[in-house]
Structure formats: C-alpha cells, structure tokens
C-alpha cells in the first residue's frame, strides 16, 4: 500500500474529484445529445409516416 502524507493525500482527493466531475459532465453531455438526437429522429419518423408511400424515403440498407 502506498503511504501518502497529508498534502499528497489532499492532492489525490482533489484530482479524483475533478476526474469524477469531468466524467459526469461528459456523460451528461452525451445523454443530452442522445436525447436531442432521439427527438429529431422521432419527429422525422412521425413526419415521414404521415406522407404517402410514394413520397417516403426508401429504407437504408
């Protein structure tokens, strides 16, 4: 086990807290982007489903 003095311990705790906060921000940004993209896809899907079959886009293969 590594022994830390108080200053090293405080620095390590601060570093880990910063990393956790950074990871949380990144995850939150990804979730927000996915939610926004999902809303756009849902809106596009509902618009296209209301179009006549001849006007709808061909499915991607």
Secondary structure, 3 states (H helix, E strand, C coil): CCCCCHHHHHHHHHHHHHHHHHHHHHHHHHHHHHHHHHHHHHHHHHHHHCCCCCCCCCCCC
